[in-house]
Structures are given as C-alpha cells and as structure tokens.
Amino acid sequence: MAIHQPEPDLNGRRILICRPEPEASRLASRFRAAGADVHILPLIDREPLPETPERRTLILSLDEFSHVIAVSPFAARLLLEEVDTWWPQVPMGIRWYGVGAGTASVLAEHGLSPRRPPEGWTSEALLALPSLQNLQHERVLLARGETGRELIRETLEARGARVTLLPLYRRFRPDHTPERIRATLDTFAPEAIVALSGETLNNLIALCANSGHNLYDRLLIVPADRVAEQARAAGFLNPCIPGSLADNDIVATVAAQLAGRDGGSGKAK
C-alpha cells in the first residue's frame, strides 16, 4: 500500500527565489500552491552566445566525439537546438550525460538515453560514473556556459580524455533598482531564500553588503555541500541542501525546515 506524504504547509511563509527565469516562475508556482507568499529576485541570468563559425564547425563534427556532457538544463536545450539545426538526426554511438536529473530529462525528452549520477546532481557525482573513468584518447564535448567550474574538464583530461569546451551562453548579474531591492528585502522580509548556485550565492552576499541588509539568519537553500560551506564562511547560519533540486523537494525541504525552526506552529517567530 502506497504511503502518501503530507502536502507541504507553507501558509503565509515568505519565500525569496533568486533563480533565473523560467525556472524561478516554475518554482514559485509550486511554492504558492503550498500557500507561500513568494517574491522573485533573480541574482543570475543567462543569455545565449552568438553563433560563430568555430562553434558551427564543432557541431558539424559531433560524430567524432565519444561522450557529450551537458552541465545544466539550459546548456542541454541550447545544445539540442544547435544539433537540430545542423544534423538531420542525432549521430549514433555517442554517450550522452546530464549533470543531474533536470539536465538528463531535457536530453531524454529529445529521444536520447542520457547517463546521469544515480545519486546527487553535482560535477563530483557525474565524475564517479563508471563510463567516465578510463578515457584514454577518447574525445569528450562539454556543453556549458562561457565560464564555470573547471573540475569536469580537468578531471577528464587527467583520465586521458581529449576534452573540447562548447560555450553556449554567458551568465551575468541582473541590475535591480534600489526600490525593488528595498521592497524585496525590507517590506517583504523573506524567511527563506533559494540560491541554487555558487555564483548566485556570491551575488546575494554582494547584495547584502552593498545594500546594508543582513539576511544571514534566514533559511538559505543551496545545491551542494561546496556551496553550503561557502555560505557558512560568509556568515550564513542556516544553509540547507534539499533532497534533490526538483521543485517538489525544494518546497518540501523549506516547509520542514521552517516548521522545525518555530516548533511546527506554521508561523514565523
């Protein structure tokens, strides 16, 4: 007999989401369905990089790669758009990978059979996959942003792979007016903040410093141990990692953590 988990109760709770769109609005809808009051203040955004002859040549040589890795859902979507533009069908014989379930889902929706970590959604978890251990002279295409962690590239190269980077987008910090920042941080006064990347956290830290706001006692949802350690080092008292980065798990984690902080009363102290 199936056990039904209780629906998260976030009635009246104030949640700040710092993700880019469209992920922010999708997550906000799930929080609102649980009764929360939600504000969105993206602290990171993305835009596709313009096409170049070099990138087109790289996509046209896709069949020369043994492994293709997408580091995020956004990277996966942009990569598949390029593949659809230049290939009548996806080349055979390539092993596809997604860093996490969300990225793998984008690839799977395209008819691919991506590999992903059975547990976890980090670069470290991806690199533990058996098929990425012995890569002597094998070619790997890494679809990612213009900048980012070098762990995947460096580790695979150390294992003998020939790694080619495919930058598809750039990340940047959006400009928000002082009025919007005050309305979000002062008037709204969030109880929980969702910041799902190290770069987002850095921008949140800068926002606190530049605007004179102290958010360090708020519940902070982060994606991994590495970012949680970064948050603690900056002074955040309550960083928390959800069971997964799926919207439902993020909402459930926030509900459980806030209930635990006030004894389960459902109201902020």
Residue pairs with C-beta under 8 A, 6 or more apart in sequence:
5 252
7 34
8 34
8 251
8 252
8 254
8 255
8 256
9 34
9 35
9 255
9 259
9 266
10 31
10 34
10 35
10 36
10 251
10 254
10 255
10 258
11 34
11 35
11 36
11 266
12 35
12 36
12 37
12 266
12 267
13 35
13 36
13 37
13 191
13 192
13 254
13 255
13 258
13 268
14 36
14 37
14 38
14 39
14 188
14 189
14 190
14 191
14 192
14 268
15 28
15 31
15 36
15 37
15 38
15 39
15 190
15 191
15 192
15 193
15 194
15 254
16 38
16 39
16 40
16 41
16 184
16 188
16 190
16 192
16 193
16 194
17 24
17 27
17 28
17 31
17 38
17 39
17 40
17 41
17 194
18 24
18 41
18 42
18 43
18 44
18 193
18 194
18 195
18 196
18 200
18 203
18 204
19 27
19 40
19 42
19 44
19 194
19 196
19 200
20 42
20 44
20 45
20 46
21 40
21 42
21 45
23 73
24 40
24 42
25 40
26 247
27 194
27 247
27 250
27 251
28 38
28 40
30 247
30 248
30 250
30 251
31 38
31 251
31 254
32 38
34 251
34 255
36 254
37 188
39 184
39 188
39 190
41 176
41 180
41 181
41 184
42 174
43 173
43 174
43 195
43 200
43 203
43 204
43 207
44 171
44 172
44 173
44 174
44 197
44 199
44 200
44 203
45 171
45 172
45 173
45 174
46 74
46 145
46 169
46 170
46 171
46 172
47 169
47 170
47 172
48 78
48 168
48 169
49 55
49 146
49 167
49 168
49 169
49 170
55 82
55 166
56 86
58 141
58 164
58 166
59 82
59 83
59 85
59 86
59 87
60 86
62 68
62 83
62 87
62 91
62 94
62 141
63 91
63 93
63 94
64 139
65 94
65 139
65 140
65 141
65 164
66 93
66 94
66 95
66 135
66 138
66 139
66 140
67 94
67 95
67 96
67 97
67 131
67 132
67 135
67 138
67 139
67 140
67 141
67 161
68 79
68 94
68 95
68 96
68 97
68 140
68 141
68 143
69 96
69 97
69 98
69 99
69 126
69 140
69 141
69 142
69 143
69 152
70 76
70 79
70 96
70 97
70 98
70 99
70 103
70 106
70 107
70 143
70 144
71 99
71 103
71 123
71 142
71 143
71 144
71 145
71 148
71 152
72 99
72 100
72 102
72 103
72 144
72 145
73 102
73 103
73 105
73 106
74 169
75 103
75 143
75 144
75 145
75 168
75 169
76 98
76 103
76 106
76 107
76 143
77 106
78 143
78 168
78 169
79 143
79 166
79 168
80 106
80 107
80 110
82 168
83 90
90 110
90 111
90 112
95 115
95 131
96 107
96 112
96 113
96 114
96 115
97 104
97 114
97 115
97 116
97 126
97 129
97 132
98 104
98 105
98 106
98 107
98 114
98 115
98 116
99 116
99 117
99 121
99 122
99 123
99 125
99 126
99 152
100 116
100 117
100 120
100 121
100 122
100 245
101 116
101 121
101 244
101 245
101 246
102 121
102 245
102 246
103 114
103 116
104 114
104 115
104 116
107 114
108 114
115 129
115 131
116 126
117 125
117 126
117 128
117 129
119 125
121 223
121 224
121 244
121 245
122 223
122 224
122 226
123 149
123 151
123 152
124 151
126 132
126 152
127 151
127 152
127 155
127 156
132 156
132 159
133 159
134 159
134 160
135 156
135 159
135 160
135 161
136 159
136 160
136 161
137 160
137 161
137 162
138 160
138 161
138 162
139 161
139 162
139 163
139 164
140 156
140 161
140 162
140 163
140 164
141 164
141 166
142 152
142 153
142 163
142 164
142 165
142 166
143 166
143 168
144 165
144 166
144 167
144 168
145 167
145 168
145 169
145 170
145 171
146 167
146 169
146 170
146 171
147 170
147 171
152 163
153 163
153 165
156 163
157 163
171 199
173 203
178 211
181 207
181 211
181 213
182 211
184 190
185 211
185 213
185 215
186 213
190 215
190 218
191 218
191 219
191 258
191 268
192 218
192 219
192 220
192 221
192 254
192 257
192 258
193 204
193 215
193 218
193 219
193 220
193 221
194 221
194 250
194 254
195 201
195 204
195 220
195 221
195 222
195 227
196 221
196 222
196 223
196 245
197 223
197 227
198 226
198 227
198 230
201 220
201 222
201 227
201 230
201 231
201 234
202 230
204 215
205 234
207 213
208 214
208 215
208 216
215 236
216 234
216 235
216 236
216 237
217 237
217 238
218 236
218 238
219 238
219 240
219 254
219 257
219 258
219 261
220 231
220 236
220 238
220 239
220 240
221 239
221 240
221 241
221 242
221 250
221 253
221 254
222 228
222 231
222 239
222 240
222 241
223 241
223 245
224 241
225 241
227 239
228 239
228 240
228 241
231 239
232 239
238 257
238 261
240 253
240 257
242 249
242 250
242 252
242 253
243 249
243 252
243 253
258 268
259 265
259 266
261 269
262 268
262 269
